[in-house]
Amino acid sequence: VSGIRGQVKKALREGQPGSFRATFEDKILLSDIVFCRTWVPVEIKKYYNPVTSLLSKDGAEGWRAMKPKALLHVETETPIEVKPDSIYKPIERKQRSFNK
């Protein structure tokens, strides 16, 4: 696994369906396997349901909002989790020679 990252620049109109133009951090070889993760836009139905009974202090305990994760990390003084595979690493590739 070479670990070279890239991004899709634009879709191509000509060619097979699903063809695209992309750029990569380093030169890719014919033997490299490229995974393309794609997303599709999804229409979300608008839904609005106000709950006014929870906003008053007359309830049992009143309304408490959820705290963001960053605020919980600060309050509990816990370190932020860092996944080791998310850290950028230098690309190490053996020198290959091709016959011409």
C-alpha positions as CSV (number, residue, x, y, z in Angstrom):
1,V,0.0,0.0,0.0
2,S,1.6,3.2,-1.1
3,G,-0.7,5.6,0.9
4,I,-0.7,8.2,-1.8
5,R,-3.7,10.5,-1.5
6,G,-5.5,12.4,-4.2
7,Q,-8.7,14.2,-5.1
8,V,-11.1,14.2,-8.0
9,K,-10.9,17.5,-10.0
10,K,-13.9,17.1,-12.3
11,A,-16.1,14.5,-14.1
12,L,-15.4,13.9,-17.8
13,R,-18.3,14.2,-20.3
14,E,-16.6,12.0,-22.9
15,G,-15.6,8.4,-22.2
16,Q,-17.3,5.8,-20.1
17,P,-19.8,6.8,-17.4
18,G,-18.0,7.4,-14.1
19,S,-14.8,8.7,-15.8
20,F,-13.1,11.6,-13.9
21,R,-9.9,13.6,-13.8
22,A,-7.9,13.5,-10.5
23,T,-4.6,14.7,-9.0
24,F,-2.4,12.8,-6.6
25,E,0.4,13.7,-4.1
26,D,2.9,11.6,-6.0
27,K,3.2,9.9,-9.4
28,I,1.0,6.8,-9.4
29,L,2.1,3.6,-11.2
30,L,0.1,1.2,-13.4
31,S,0.4,-1.3,-10.6
32,D,-1.2,1.0,-8.0
33,I,-4.8,0.4,-7.0
34,V,-7.0,3.5,-6.7
35,F,-10.0,3.6,-4.5
36,C,-12.5,6.4,-5.3
37,R,-14.8,7.2,-2.5
38,T,-17.8,9.2,-3.8
39,W,-20.8,10.9,-2.4
40,V,-24.2,11.5,-3.9
41,P,-26.4,14.6,-3.0
42,V,-29.5,13.6,-1.1
43,E,-32.6,15.8,-0.7
44,I,-33.6,16.1,2.9
45,K,-37.2,16.9,3.7
46,K,-37.6,20.0,5.8
47,Y,-39.1,19.2,9.1
48,Y,-39.8,21.6,11.9
49,N,-41.3,20.6,15.2
50,P,-40.8,23.1,18.0
51,V,-41.0,21.7,21.5
52,T,-41.9,24.7,23.7
53,S,-42.7,22.7,26.8
54,L,-39.0,21.9,27.5
55,L,-37.8,25.5,27.2
56,S,-39.5,26.6,30.4
57,K,-38.1,26.2,33.9
58,D,-41.5,24.9,35.1
59,G,-40.6,21.3,34.0
60,A,-39.1,18.8,36.4
61,E,-35.5,19.8,35.8
62,G,-35.7,22.4,33.1
63,W,-34.1,22.1,29.7
64,R,-30.4,21.4,29.3
65,A,-28.6,21.6,26.0
66,M,-26.1,19.0,24.9
67,K,-22.4,20.1,25.3
68,P,-20.1,19.9,22.3
69,K,-17.4,17.3,22.4
70,A,-14.6,19.9,22.5
71,L,-16.2,21.5,25.6
72,L,-16.3,18.1,27.3
73,H,-12.6,17.5,26.6
74,V,-11.8,20.8,28.2
75,E,-13.9,20.3,31.2
76,T,-12.7,16.7,31.9
77,E,-9.1,17.5,30.8
78,T,-9.0,14.4,28.6
79,P,-6.7,14.4,25.6
80,I,-8.1,14.5,22.0
81,E,-7.8,11.1,20.3
82,V,-5.5,11.0,17.3
83,K,-5.7,8.1,15.0
84,P,-2.2,7.0,13.9
85,D,-3.4,6.3,10.3
86,S,-4.6,9.9,10.0
87,I,-1.2,11.5,10.5
88,Y,0.7,12.5,7.3
89,K,3.8,10.3,6.7
90,P,6.5,10.7,4.1
91,I,6.0,8.5,1.0
92,E,8.7,5.8,0.9
93,R,8.9,4.1,-2.4
94,K,11.6,1.8,-3.8
95,Q,13.3,3.1,-6.9
96,R,12.0,1.1,-9.9
97,S,13.7,0.7,-13.3
98,F,11.7,0.1,-16.4
99,N,13.0,-1.4,-19.6
100,K,12.7,0.9,-22.6
